[in-house]
Each structure stands twice: as C-alpha cells, then as structure tokens.
Amino acid sequence: MSKEITRNDKQQSTADDASERAVTPLIDVLEDEAGITLLADMPGVPRDQLELRVEGDALHIEGRVQPVTPEGLEAIYAELRVPRYRRSFTLSRELDTARIDANLKDGVLTLRIPKQAHAQPRRIVVSAG
C-alpha cells in the first residue's frame, strides 16, 4: 500500500455503538502523480446517511444503510440487521485534506484527495546560457 495512506483496521468501540457492529467496507486505493483516489463499496447507503470527517491526519468514513420495508408492511422479525459501515485511514501529511472531493454513485463512494502543491511533481525548465 502506498505511503500516502495507512489503514486502521482496529475498530474503536464506545458504549453507544457496542451493541451495533460495523461492517468494514471494501476499499480500493489508487494513486497518480496528483493524489490518491479511494473507491469504497457502500451499497444501500444514501448520501444523507454518510459521514466523512478528517481529524488530524485520520480520515473516518461511516455510513448507515436505510432499511427497506415494503409499503403497508411492518417487520415483526428480522434476521438481517441493517448494517453500518465504518473505516478509518491515517493520511500522509503530503495529502491536502482541505481539498477532498467526495461523490456517491450506485453504492460506490469515490474520494479524491490531492497531494499538497509542494508534494506534486513539477518540471524544471533549463535555460541555455
């Protein structure tokens, strides 16, 4: 995995979420000269139930699936719990977290995190002299 991002697999639990386990979404991390792109599989999570936050050098991704119950019916017993997704990463200081771009489409969350200007490659012009 790139030095730009480190995954944090240890799930933090609190008294509030101890009874509700979180599913770790599958995530692909792609890198180019300008930054990194994360593709997170989060099927069933609507945009208003998605929370992305950066705390220091940590990126936190959380989402809750909206339960689907057909109109006129009420669930009296359900073996399938509505999952909650949670994943955290430690980001390199070379990444510009103030310019993260996020898009959710067809159950895939795409995050584009550009590199800081000083960390991006640049061409140096040599003059004849």
N, C-alpha and C positions, 0 to 999 in steps of 0.2 A: 504494500500500500504506500502511496505517496507520503512524503514527509510533510505535506501540506495539511494533512488531516489524520487524526488518530481516533479510532472508535473507542467508545467507553461502553463495554458490554455489561458492566455491573449495573443492575437496576437499583435505583435508590427507592426505598420504600418508606412511607410515613404511616402514621396511624390512619390518615384519611384514605389511603389507597391500598392498605394491607389486604382488604377483603376483595379487591378488584385487581386482578393480574393484568399486566400489559403484554401485548404481543409485540415482538421486535420486528419492525417492517424490514423487508429485504431492500437493500440499497446498493446501487452501483455508483462508483465514484470515477469520473472521467476527468482527465487533466489535459490542458493545452497550454500554450505559452502565456495566454492572458488570464488564466484562472482555472477553477475547477467547477464541475457540474455534478450535482448529486441527483440521482433518479431514485425516488422512494416509492415502492408499491404500497399504496394505502387504499385498497378498494373499499367502497362504501362510505368513505369519509367525505362529508360535504365541506365546502370551504369555511362555513361558519363554525364548524366543529374542529378546525385545525388551528393549532397554536405553535408558532415558531418564535423562539427567543434566543438571543445571544446574551450570555452572562460572562463577562471577562473574555476568555478565549474558548468558552464552551458554547456549542450550538445545540439547542434542545428542540426536538421535533415531537409533537404529541398530537394525536387525533382520535376522535371518538366516532364510531360507526353509528349512524342513525338506524334504530330498529324499524323494520318494515312489517307492519301488520295490515293485512287487507281491510279495507273499509267495512265497517259493520261487524268485525270480529275482534275478540279480545283474547289475548294469550292467558290461559289459565295454568299452563305448564309449559316450560321451555327448557330443553336440554342444551340448546345452543345459546350461549351468552353473547351479548353484544360486545365485541372486542374493543379494546382501547389500544392504540399503537403508541409506543414510546421508544425513542432512540436519542442518544447523545453522542456528540463528537467533540474532540478537542481540536481546535483550528490553529494553524500556524499563524504567527504574527505577520507573515508575508501576505496574508489574505485581508482584503478590505471589507470587513463585516458591515460597514455603513452602507455599502452598495450592493447588498444581497438582493437578487431578484427571484421571486417565487411565483410559480404557476402550477395550478392543479387542473389536470385534464384527464378524463377517463380513468380515474383512480390512481394516476401517477403524479406525484409531486416532483416538480423539477426546480431545483435550486441552483442558481448560477452565482458563484462567489468569485469576483475578480481579484486578481493579485493587486497589491499596492503598486502605485506607479513606479516606485524605486525598485520593485522586485521583478518588473516586466523586462524582458529583453529589449534592447534598443540597438539600432545600427549606428555606428560611428563613422562619419564621413571623413575621409583622409584627403587633405588638400595637397596639391603639388606645390612645392616651394623651393 
